[in-house]
Amino acid sequence: MLGQSKSKKSEVAISKADTPKESLKKGIELMGGISKFINEGDQVFIKFNLNLPGGFPTNTNFEVLEELIKSCKEGGASKIYLGSFPVKGIPINIISEILDLKNYFNTIGAELVFLDNSNFFGKKEISLEQLKKIKRDSFTKVKLNDNEYPIPNIILNSDKFISVNQVNVNPLFKINLALLNSYSIIPSNYREIGNKQNITLEYNSRDQYKMDIISNVLKIFTVKQPNLVINDLFYILEGAGPFIYEDSKLRKTNLMIIGEDAISVDLITLKLLNLETDDNKLIKQARSMNFSVPEISNIKVFGEKIEDNRIGIDSCVPKIEDIKLQNISTYPGKYCAGCYKQAYHLLNFMKTYLTKDLKYNPNNSFLIGENPIAPENFNHVVLFGDCAINSTKNYNFRKVVIESKKNNKKKANKKKNLKESKAKKESKIKEKQNRNILELHGCPPDVFTCLDLFMNYFGKKNLPNLNLLTKMNDFWINGKVNEELKTWEAL
Ligand code: SF4
C-alpha cells in the first residue's frame, strides 16, 4: 500500500460565495453534487481540524461542518461520525466539554467520536483490563515500513472518508494542506518526530526532522485516502499561525477548494495562494514516492478561475530571530526544522499570552542551533535544544568573574598612589559557573516541558500569566486524567 496513491480524477472546484455555507454548497454542486460522493446507507467519517479548545480558526469552522453534515444526510448517509486527534496533551473530552461539541453535533445529526477513548475516563466501573480491551478493539495497528501506527477502526471501517481542512499558514509547510489534515488520524504521540539517536550534527545538517515528518505524513495518507476533500480558505489565518497568536490576522477570501483527490486540491490551493508548488517539499516527496501528482495544467478546474482569484498571504516568519519579543534577544546558530517549529510555537505563545511575564523579566538571551552567536549580556541565557546546549560548553557566558570582597577592603585601606598596583596584586579574581542559564533539552525540545522549565527557573511570582494559565490547565486536565491517557497511550 505504501508509496502508492490511488489515481483519482484530477478535477477540482473553486467556489466563491458570500457565506462559508454557500461556498461549500456551491463547491459540491460544481463537483457534480453530493450523490457523486455519498451513496444511500453509507457510514461517513468526517476528519476535521480539532487542535485546541480554542474554536475557529484554530479548529474547523462549525458552520462548514453543519452544511456538510446536512449535505451527507441529503446524499443518503445512514450514519455520520466526526473526529480528529488534538495536539499533544489535550484529551478530546476536555475540548468537547469546553466547546459543548458532543451535544452540538448530536443536535445536527452527527456523532463526535472520542478517538482517544477519553469519554471513558472517570468511569469507575471500568478496570484497567477493560480499558486495554477497549483500546485494542478501537484501533488496528498498521505496519508502514518499520513502524506500526494505530489507526482508529471507525475510520478504517467507514464507507466514506471526508477531509475538511481549515487552511491557515503553517511554519513548516507554508500552509495547512489537506495532506497534513490526514496526518491527525493517528494519536499525537505517534506523530511526534524526534532524534532518538541524539547525533545532532548530522540530524541538523540534513534537516532530518523535516524529512521524517514528510515521510510519515505521506505514509499515513496512504492508509485511508479521502473520498471528498475540502480546503476551506473562506477565512484564512495569516501572519503567525496556524493557531491564534498575537501576530495572526484573519483574512476573508470567500473561497473553498473542493475535489476528490487531496493532492490536486492541495496543488490548486497552493497555486491560488501564489505559493510555488515545485518548492513544496511535501509535494516533491509525494512525487518521488510515486504518488499520483498531476501537473497543474492537467487538473480540470470548475467554477472560479485561478487567475482571477490569486491571493498573496503573509506567511509565517522564516527565521526564529524574526519573532520579536519584549526583553528577549535571539542569538541563532544553525538550526533545523525541528527546533524552528518548536521555538516558533514557544515564542509566539509567550508573545501572545505572557506579556506581563516578559515585562517583569528583563535581559534574556535566547540561543538556538549549533554554534549560536555569543550573547551580549549574560543576565539570563536560555539555551533552546541540544545543539545550542552542546555547542556552547566553552562559551564565555558559561562562567562569571567574581572579585573577592577581602581584596576590595584591602584596596580601600591603601594610600592613593599605592592603591592601584597593590590592589592588583592582592585582588582575587574567581571564575564561577554561571547559574543564570536555562537549558531546554531535546532534539527538538517539547514546548509544554519548556514552559514548565521556565516556571521552575523564574519562579511563579515572576511569571504571573504563565502561573495563571498553568492553574487553568490543571483545572481542566488534572494529573489523574493525564496518567490514564498515558496508560492508554492515547496522547
Ligand atoms: S537540537 Fe534542534 S537544531 Fe539541533 S538537530 Fe535537534 S532539532 Fe535540529
Residues whose N, C-alpha, C, O or C-beta is under 5 A from the ligand:
A	BS01	SF4	T200 Y203 N204 K334 Y335 C336 G338 C339 G369 G385 D386 C387 G442 C443 P444
